[in-house]
Amino acid sequence: MTDDATGPFAGYWRRALGLDAEPTPEAAAEAVARLTPIFGPCLARWPVAELVPADPTEAADAAFRRLQRVRQAETLAVLRTAGVRALAIKGSETARLYDPPSLRILGDLDLLVRPDDAAAAVEALERFGFTVEPSPQGALGVTSDVSFHPLVSADGLVSVDLHTALDAFPLSAALPVAEVFAEARPEAGSEAAPHLAPHHAALAALSNAAKERFAPYAWRHLVDLGRLALRERIDWPSVDRTVAAAGLAPARATALGALRLLGLPAERLPADLVPSAAARSLAQALGELRVVQPGWLAKAVREIRWCYTPATILRLWRFRLAGLLRPRSGIPPGTATASGRD
């Protein structure tokens, strides 16, 4: 490959994806410093652990993440005991791509449930001591139509975000939740709970990265996607059918093109992939590690050029305006406070 990503930090990203690279100790240390506020000290240092000494706070952070991982597994067991089928999604699902998995535990436990099971899931969690903690809504007063305010355990260690679709609009309109559950599968040779099919995990990463306009906090989804593509065989035609229905073609070109420019082998990606101008811009930002949060104008431009088709952007803004005019409470169904609020 002749036009791969350049910049002093390209080697760091190749390491994070699981590729061979030899970043300089200086570049590795600077990458860890810049990414720690976004990834946390453990995940930021992990790709270059032998090059950068551990920060004194890292041991405590690692222990906390391990404890969270255990408590999250207990929470999933509570739902299974109650007869509620739930699938881990987002970082809770992609944690299996990391060693140890606790590295990728960066916050909430995101769980996918069928819409008809949402109330039962809430009731089971409340019996286990969880309570709803309303969080601030977005600038437009919009709360997603497929997720709710978190339910937090009595000890504060587990914050559960329930979702009734794999991700918010536009993916929620293009991918039936029944299909996600039907194609979920257990890890080979494992008795653990089923996880997302690889093509659905890829769609979740694409959708979440687009939702965050490929800003620095979206980079973890990009790493997830690259590690998934290296480890598992993704059904790209299936991905592309849903991408077309959701209007996520620009996001596909941006994310997968950037991964290709970072060195991900072509045989692990769609055969027709051609890195777009947006992909080159993203790969350059990664290679130079420009950890800058885009302003509202930059986000609007990225939404148009990097993320969604024009038709989806129109539908997205209609959805946002509808939420502004008639905002939802975000209170999960089945709670005492849900009655009459949505």
ROLO-238331 format. One record per residue (C-alpha): residue number from 1; residue in one letter; chain; x, y, z. Coordinates in steps of 0.2 Angstrom, whole numbers, plus 2048, in hexadecimal, padded with zeros to 3 digits. Layout:
{r NUM, 'A', 'A', {X, Y, Z}};
...
// end
This chain:
{r 1, 'M', 'A', {800, 800, 800}};
{r 2, 'T', 'A', {807, 811, 7FB}};
{r 3, 'D', 'A', {7FC, 81E, 802}};
{r 4, 'D', 'A', {7F9, 818, 814}};
{r 5, 'A', 'A', {7F8, 824, 823}};
{r 6, 'T', 'A', {807, 82E, 827}};
{r 7, 'G', 'A', {80B, 837, 837}};
{r 8, 'P', 'A', {815, 834, 846}};
{r 9, 'F', 'A', {807, 82B, 84F}};
{r 10, 'A', 'A', {801, 81F, 840}};
{r 11, 'G', 'A', {80B, 811, 849}};
{r 12, 'Y', 'A', {802, 813, 859}};
{r 13, 'W', 'A', {7F1, 810, 850}};
{r 14, 'R', 'A', {7F8, 801, 846}};
{r 15, 'R', 'A', {7FD, 7FA, 857}};
{r 16, 'A', 'A', {7EC, 7FE, 85E}};
{r 17, 'L', 'A', {7E3, 7F5, 850}};
{r 18, 'G', 'A', {7EE, 7E5, 852}};
{r 19, 'L', 'A', {7FB, 7E8, 844}};
{r 20, 'D', 'A', {80E, 7E8, 844}};
{r 21, 'A', 'A', {816, 7F9, 847}};
{r 22, 'E', 'A', {825, 801, 850}};
{r 23, 'P', 'A', {820, 812, 856}};
{r 24, 'T', 'A', {82E, 81C, 85E}};
{r 25, 'P', 'A', {82E, 81D, 871}};
{r 26, 'E', 'A', {82B, 830, 870}};
{r 27, 'A', 'A', {81C, 82E, 864}};
{r 28, 'A', 'A', {815, 820, 86F}};
{r 29, 'A', 'A', {817, 82B, 87F}};
{r 30, 'E', 'A', {80F, 83A, 877}};
{r 31, 'A', 'A', {800, 82F, 870}};
{r 32, 'V', 'A', {7FD, 828, 881}};
{r 33, 'A', 'A', {7FD, 83A, 889}};
{r 34, 'R', 'A', {7F1, 840, 87B}};
{r 35, 'L', 'A', {7E5, 832, 87C}};
{r 36, 'T', 'A', {7E4, 82E, 88E}};
{r 37, 'P', 'A', {7D6, 83B, 891}};
{r 38, 'I', 'A', {7CC, 832, 884}};
{r 39, 'F', 'A', {7D0, 820, 886}};
{r 40, 'G', 'A', {7D6, 820, 898}};
{r 41, 'P', 'A', {7E7, 81B, 89D}};
{r 42, 'C', 'A', {7E6, 809, 89B}};
{r 43, 'L', 'A', {7DF, 808, 889}};
{r 44, 'A', 'A', {7EA, 817, 884}};
{r 45, 'R', 'A', {7FA, 80E, 889}};
{r 46, 'W', 'A', {7F5, 7FD, 884}};
{r 47, 'P', 'A', {7FB, 7FD, 872}};
{r 48, 'V', 'A', {80C, 803, 877}};
{r 49, 'A', 'A', {80E, 7FC, 889}};
{r 50, 'E', 'A', {820, 7F6, 887}};
{r 51, 'L', 'A', {825, 808, 881}};
{r 52, 'V', 'A', {81C, 813, 88E}};
{r 53, 'P', 'A', {81D, 811, 8A0}};
{r 54, 'A', 'A', {80D, 80F, 8AA}};
{r 55, 'D', 'A', {806, 81E, 8B2}};
{r 56, 'P', 'A', {804, 81D, 8C5}};
{r 57, 'T', 'A', {7F1, 81E, 8C3}};
{r 58, 'E', 'A', {7F0, 810, 8B7}};
{r 59, 'A', 'A', {7F0, 801, 8C3}};
{r 60, 'A', 'A', {7E0, 809, 8CC}};
{r 61, 'D', 'A', {7D8, 80C, 8BB}};
{r 62, 'A', 'A', {7DB, 7FA, 8B5}};
{r 63, 'A', 'A', {7D4, 7F3, 8C6}};
{r 64, 'F', 'A', {7C5, 7FE, 8C4}};
{r 65, 'R', 'A', {7C2, 7F8, 8B2}};
{r 66, 'R', 'A', {7C4, 7E6, 8B7}};
{r 67, 'L', 'A', {7B7, 7E8, 8C5}};
{r 68, 'Q', 'A', {7AB, 7F1, 8B9}};
{r 69, 'R', 'A', {7AD, 7E2, 8AD}};
{r 70, 'V', 'A', {7A8, 7D6, 8BB}};
{r 71, 'R', 'A', {79A, 7E0, 8C1}};
{r 72, 'Q', 'A', {793, 7E2, 8AF}};
{r 73, 'A', 'A', {794, 7CF, 8AD}};
{r 74, 'E', 'A', {78A, 7CD, 8BD}};
{r 75, 'T', 'A', {77D, 7DA, 8B6}};
{r 76, 'L', 'A', {77B, 7D0, 8A6}};
{r 77, 'A', 'A', {778, 7C0, 8B0}};
{r 78, 'V', 'A', {76A, 7C9, 8BA}};
{r 79, 'L', 'A', {761, 7CC, 8AA}};
{r 80, 'R', 'A', {764, 7BA, 8A3}};
{r 81, 'T', 'A', {75D, 7B4, 8B4}};
{r 82, 'A', 'A', {74E, 7BF, 8B1}};
{r 83, 'G', 'A', {74B, 7B7, 8A0}};
{r 84, 'V', 'A', {750, 7C7, 897}};
{r 85, 'R', 'A', {75B, 7C5, 888}};
{r 86, 'A', 'A', {768, 7D3, 886}};
{r 87, 'L', 'A', {777, 7D5, 87B}};
{r 88, 'A', 'A', {786, 7E0, 880}};
{r 89, 'I', 'A', {789, 7ED, 873}};
{r 90, 'K', 'A', {796, 7FB, 870}};
{r 91, 'G', 'A', {7A6, 7FA, 87B}};
{r 92, 'S', 'A', {79D, 7ED, 886}};
{r 93, 'E', 'A', {79D, 7E1, 877}};
{r 94, 'T', 'A', {7AD, 7E6, 86F}};
{r 95, 'A', 'A', {7B7, 7E3, 87F}};
{r 96, 'R', 'A', {7B9, 7D1, 879}};
{r 97, 'L', 'A', {7C5, 7D8, 86C}};
{r 98, 'Y', 'A', {7D1, 7DE, 879}};
{r 99, 'D', 'A', {7DD, 7D5, 885}};
{r 100, 'P', 'A', {7D8, 7D7, 892}};
{r 101, 'P', 'A', {7C6, 7DB, 88E}};
{r 102, 'S', 'A', {7C5, 7E7, 89D}};
{r 103, 'L', 'A', {7D0, 7F3, 893}};
{r 104, 'R', 'A', {7C1, 7F8, 888}};
{r 105, 'I', 'A', {7B5, 7FB, 897}};
{r 106, 'L', 'A', {7B4, 80E, 896}};
{r 107, 'G', 'A', {7A3, 812, 89D}};
{r 108, 'D', 'A', {792, 80C, 89C}};
{r 109, 'L', 'A', {78B, 7FA, 899}};
{r 110, 'D', 'A', {782, 7FC, 889}};
{r 111, 'L', 'A', {775, 7EE, 887}};
{r 112, 'L', 'A', {769, 7EA, 878}};
{r 113, 'V', 'A', {758, 7E3, 87D}};
{r 114, 'R', 'A', {749, 7E0, 872}};
{r 115, 'P', 'A', {73C, 7EF, 874}};
{r 116, 'D', 'A', {730, 7E3, 87C}};
{r 117, 'D', 'A', {73D, 7DE, 889}};
{r 118, 'A', 'A', {742, 7EF, 88E}};
{r 119, 'A', 'A', {735, 7F1, 89D}};
{r 120, 'A', 'A', {73A, 7DF, 8A3}};
{r 121, 'A', 'A', {74D, 7E4, 8A2}};
{r 122, 'V', 'A', {74A, 7F4, 8AC}};
{r 123, 'E', 'A', {73F, 7EB, 8B9}};
{r 124, 'A', 'A', {74D, 7DD, 8BC}};
{r 125, 'L', 'A', {75A, 7EA, 8BE}};
{r 126, 'E', 'A', {750, 7F4, 8CA}};
{r 127, 'R', 'A', {74D, 7E5, 8D5}};
{r 128, 'F', 'A', {760, 7E3, 8D5}};
{r 129, 'G', 'A', {762, 7F5, 8DB}};
{r 130, 'F', 'A', {764, 7FF, 8CC}};
{r 131, 'T', 'A', {75C, 810, 8CA}};
{r 132, 'V', 'A', {759, 81C, 8BC}};
{r 133, 'E', 'A', {765, 82B, 8BB}};
{r 134, 'P', 'A', {75F, 838, 8AE}};
{r 135, 'S', 'A', {76D, 83F, 8A4}};
{r 136, 'P', 'A', {76E, 850, 89B}};
{r 137, 'Q', 'A', {765, 850, 88A}};
{r 138, 'G', 'A', {76E, 856, 87A}};
{r 139, 'A', 'A', {76E, 868, 874}};
{r 140, 'L', 'A', {75E, 865, 86A}};
{r 141, 'G', 'A', {755, 85E, 879}};
{r 142, 'V', 'A', {755, 84D, 870}};
{r 143, 'T', 'A', {756, 83C, 879}};
{r 144, 'S', 'A', {759, 82D, 86E}};
{r 145, 'D', 'A', {749, 823, 869}};
{r 146, 'V', 'A', {752, 813, 86C}};
{r 147, 'S', 'A', {75C, 816, 87C}};
{r 148, 'F', 'A', {758, 81D, 88D}};
{r 149, 'H', 'A', {760, 825, 89D}};
{r 150, 'P', 'A', {76C, 819, 8A5}};
{r 151, 'L', 'A', {767, 80E, 8B4}};
{r 152, 'V', 'A', {775, 80E, 8C1}};
{r 153, 'S', 'A', {779, 801, 8CE}};
{r 154, 'A', 'A', {778, 805, 8E0}};
{r 155, 'D', 'A', {78B, 805, 8E2}};
{r 156, 'G', 'A', {78D, 810, 8D2}};
{r 157, 'L', 'A', {799, 803, 8C9}};
{r 158, 'V', 'A', {78D, 7FF, 8BB}};
{r 159, 'S', 'A', {783, 80B, 8B1}};
{r 160, 'V', 'A', {778, 802, 8A4}};
{r 161, 'D', 'A', {772, 80A, 894}};
{r 162, 'L', 'A', {764, 800, 88D}};
{r 163, 'H', 'A', {761, 801, 87A}};
{r 164, 'T', 'A', {753, 7FA, 870}};
{r 165, 'A', 'A', {75D, 7FB, 85F}};
{r 166, 'L', 'A', {76F, 7F8, 85B}};
{r 167, 'D', 'A', {772, 80B, 85A}};
{r 168, 'A', 'A', {767, 81B, 857}};
{r 169, 'F', 'A', {760, 821, 847}};
{r 170, 'P', 'A', {764, 81E, 839}};
{r 171, 'L', 'A', {76A, 80D, 83D}};
{r 172, 'S', 'A', {75B, 80A, 848}};
{r 173, 'A', 'A', {750, 80C, 838}};
{r 174, 'A', 'A', {75A, 800, 82E}};
{r 175, 'L', 'A', {75E, 7F1, 839}};
{r 176, 'P', 'A', {750, 7E8, 842}};
{r 177, 'V', 'A', {755, 7E3, 854}};
{r 178, 'A', 'A', {74E, 7D2, 851}};
{r 179, 'E', 'A', {75B, 7CF, 843}};
{r 180, 'V', 'A', {769, 7D4, 84F}};
{r 181, 'F', 'A', {763, 7C7, 85C}};
{r 182, 'A', 'A', {760, 7BA, 850}};
{r 183, 'E', 'A', {772, 7BB, 849}};
{r 184, 'A', 'A', {77B, 7BD, 85A}};
{r 185, 'R', 'A', {787, 7AF, 85E}};
{r 186, 'P', 'A', {791, 7A8, 86C}};
{r 187, 'E', 'A', {7A4, 7A9, 86B}};
{r 188, 'A', 'A', {7AB, 799, 863}};
{r 189, 'G', 'A', {7AE, 78C, 871}};
{r 190, 'S', 'A', {7A7, 797, 87E}};
{r 191, 'E', 'A', {798, 796, 889}};
{r 192, 'A', 'A', {797, 7A9, 88C}};
{r 193, 'A', 'A', {788, 7B3, 887}};
{r 194, 'P', 'A', {786, 7B6, 874}};
{r 195, 'H', 'A', {78E, 7C5, 86C}};
{r 196, 'L', 'A', {78A, 7CF, 85C}};
{r 197, 'A', 'A', {78D, 7C7, 84B}};
{r 198, 'P', 'A', {79C, 7CF, 844}};
{r 199, 'H', 'A', {793, 7D9, 837}};
{r 200, 'H', 'A', {787, 7E0, 844}};
{r 201, 'A', 'A', {796, 7E5, 84F}};
{r 202, 'A', 'A', {79E, 7EE, 840}};
{r 203, 'L', 'A', {78D, 7F7, 83D}};
{r 204, 'A', 'A', {78D, 7FD, 84F}};
{r 205, 'A', 'A', {79E, 803, 84E}};
{r 206, 'L', 'A', {79B, 80D, 83E}};
{r 207, 'S', 'A', {78B, 814, 844}};
{r 208, 'N', 'A', {792, 81A, 855}};
{r 209, 'A', 'A', {7A2, 822, 84C}};
{r 210, 'A', 'A', {796, 82B, 840}};
{r 211, 'K', 'A', {78B, 831, 84F}};
{r 212, 'E', 'A', {79A, 838, 857}};
{r 213, 'R', 'A', {7A0, 840, 846}};
{r 214, 'F', 'A', {7B0, 837, 847}};
{r 215, 'A', 'A', {7B6, 842, 855}};
{r 216, 'P', 'A', {7C4, 83C, 861}};
{r 217, 'Y', 'A', {7B7, 833, 86C}};
{r 218, 'A', 'A', {7B2, 829, 85D}};
{r 219, 'W', 'A', {7C3, 822, 85A}};
{r 220, 'R', 'A', {7C0, 814, 866}};
{r 221, 'H', 'A', {7B3, 80E, 85A}};
{r 222, 'L', 'A', {7BF, 80F, 84C}};
{r 223, 'V', 'A', {7CB, 804, 855}};
{r 224, 'D', 'A', {7BD, 7F8, 85A}};
{r 225, 'L', 'A', {7B9, 7F6, 847}};
{r 226, 'G', 'A', {7CA, 7F3, 842}};
{r 227, 'R', 'A', {7CE, 7E6, 84F}};
{r 228, 'L', 'A', {7BD, 7DE, 84B}};
{r 229, 'A', 'A', {7C2, 7DD, 838}};
{r 230, 'L', 'A', {7D3, 7D5, 83C}};
{r 231, 'R', 'A', {7CC, 7C8, 848}};
{r 232, 'E', 'A', {7BC, 7C3, 840}};
{r 233, 'R', 'A', {7B5, 7C0, 82F}};
{r 234, 'I', 'A', {7A8, 7CE, 82C}};
{r 235, 'D', 'A', {79A, 7CC, 81F}};
{r 236, 'W', 'A', {79D, 7DC, 816}};
{r 237, 'P', 'A', {78E, 7DA, 80A}};
{r 238, 'S', 'A', {783, 7D9, 818}};
{r 239, 'V', 'A', {78A, 7E8, 820}};
{r 240, 'D', 'A', {789, 7F2, 810}};
{r 241, 'R', 'A', {776, 7ED, 80E}};
{r 242, 'T', 'A', {772, 7F5, 81F}};
{r 243, 'V', 'A', {77E, 804, 81B}};
{r 244, 'A', 'A', {775, 808, 80B}};
{r 245, 'A', 'A', {764, 807, 814}};
{r 246, 'A', 'A', {76A, 812, 822}};
{r 247, 'G', 'A', {773, 81F, 818}};
{r 248, 'L', 'A', {784, 81B, 820}};
{r 249, 'A', 'A', {78E, 819, 810}};
{r 250, 'P', 'A', {799, 829, 814}};
{r 251, 'A', 'A', {79D, 822, 825}};
{r 252, 'R', 'A', {7A1, 811, 81D}};
{r 253, 'A', 'A', {7AD, 81A, 811}};
{r 254, 'T', 'A', {7B5, 825, 81F}};
{r 255, 'A', 'A', {7B7, 817, 82C}};
{r 256, 'L', 'A', {7BD, 809, 821}};
{r 257, 'G', 'A', {7C7, 814, 816}};
{r 258, 'A', 'A', {7D1, 81B, 825}};
{r 259, 'L', 'A', {7D4, 809, 82C}};
{r 260, 'R', 'A', {7DB, 804, 81B}};
{r 261, 'L', 'A', {7E6, 813, 81B}};
{r 262, 'L', 'A', {7EC, 80F, 82C}};
{r 263, 'G', 'A', {7F2, 7FE, 825}};
{r 264, 'L', 'A', {7E3, 7F2, 828}};
{r 265, 'P', 'A', {7E5, 7E4, 81A}};
{r 266, 'A', 'A', {7DA, 7E6, 80B}};
{r 267, 'E', 'A', {7D4, 7D4, 80C}};
{r 268, 'R', 'A', {7CC, 7D8, 81D}};
{r 269, 'L', 'A', {7C2, 7E6, 816}};
{r 270, 'P', 'A', {7B5, 7E8, 808}};
{r 271, 'A', 'A', {7BC, 7E4, 7F7}};
{r 272, 'D', 'A', {7B5, 7F4, 7EF}};
{r 273, 'L', 'A', {7BC, 800, 7FC}};
{r 274, 'V', 'A', {7C4, 810, 7F6}};
{r 275, 'P', 'A', {7CA, 81C, 804}};
{r 276, 'S', 'A', {7C0, 82C, 802}};
{r 277, 'A', 'A', {7C6, 83E, 805}};
{r 278, 'A', 'A', {7BE, 83D, 817}};
{r 279, 'A', 'A', {7C7, 82D, 81A}};
{r 280, 'R', 'A', {7D8, 835, 816}};
{r 281, 'S', 'A', {7D4, 844, 821}};
{r 282, 'L', 'A', {7CF, 838, 82F}};
{r 283, 'A', 'A', {7DF, 82E, 82D}};
{r 284, 'Q', 'A', {7EA, 83D, 82D}};
{r 285, 'A', 'A', {7E1, 844, 83D}};
{r 286, 'L', 'A', {7E5, 833, 845}};
{r 287, 'G', 'A', {7F7, 832, 83E}};
{r 288, 'E', 'A', {7FA, 844, 845}};
{r 289, 'L', 'A', {7EF, 840, 855}};
{r 290, 'R', 'A', {7E6, 850, 853}};
{r 291, 'V', 'A', {7DB, 84E, 863}};
{r 292, 'V', 'A', {7CF, 85D, 860}};
{r 293, 'Q', 'A', {7BD, 85C, 863}};
{r 294, 'P', 'A', {7B4, 864, 853}};
{r 295, 'G', 'A', {7A9, 872, 855}};
{r 296, 'W', 'A', {796, 873, 850}};
{r 297, 'L', 'A', {79B, 879, 83E}};
{r 298, 'A', 'A', {7A8, 86B, 83C}};
{r 299, 'K', 'A', {79C, 85E, 842}};
{r 300, 'A', 'A', {78F, 864, 836}};
{r 301, 'V', 'A', {79C, 863, 827}};
{r 302, 'R', 'A', {7A1, 852, 82D}};
{r 303, 'E', 'A', {78F, 84C, 82E}};
{r 304, 'I', 'A', {78D, 850, 81C}};
{r 305, 'R', 'A', {79E, 84B, 815}};
{r 306, 'W', 'A', {7A3, 83D, 821}};
{r 307, 'C', 'A', {794, 835, 828}};
{r 308, 'Y', 'A', {783, 834, 820}};
{r 309, 'T', 'A', {77B, 835, 80E}};
{r 310, 'P', 'A', {770, 845, 80B}};
{r 311, 'A', 'A', {760, 83C, 80C}};
{r 312, 'T', 'A', {765, 835, 81E}};
{r 313, 'I', 'A', {76A, 846, 823}};
{r 314, 'L', 'A', {759, 84D, 81F}};
{r 315, 'R', 'A', {751, 83F, 829}};
{r 316, 'L', 'A', {75D, 842, 837}};
{r 317, 'W', 'A', {758, 854, 839}};
{r 318, 'R', 'A', {746, 850, 838}};
{r 319, 'F', 'A', {748, 844, 846}};
{r 320, 'R', 'A', {752, 851, 850}};
{r 321, 'L', 'A', {745, 85E, 84E}};
{r 322, 'A', 'A', {737, 852, 852}};
{r 323, 'G', 'A', {741, 84F, 863}};
{r 324, 'L', 'A', {743, 861, 866}};
{r 325, 'L', 'A', {730, 864, 863}};
{r 326, 'R', 'A', {72B, 855, 86D}};
{r 327, 'P', 'A', {739, 84F, 878}};
{r 328, 'R', 'A', {739, 83E, 880}};
{r 329, 'S', 'A', {73C, 83C, 892}};
{r 330, 'G', 'A', {749, 82E, 890}};
{r 331, 'I', 'A', {742, 825, 89F}};
{r 332, 'P', 'A', {744, 812, 89C}};
{r 333, 'P', 'A', {733, 809, 89B}};
{r 334, 'G', 'A', {72E, 7FF, 8AA}};
{r 335, 'T', 'A', {734, 80C, 8B7}};
{r 336, 'A', 'A', {728, 814, 8C3}};
{r 337, 'T', 'A', {72D, 825, 8BB}};
{r 338, 'A', 'A', {729, 81F, 8A9}};
{r 339, 'S', 'A', {716, 820, 8AA}};
{r 340, 'G', 'A', {710, 82F, 8A0}};
{r 341, 'R', 'A', {721, 836, 89C}};
{r 342, 'D', 'A', {723, 82F, 88A}};
// end
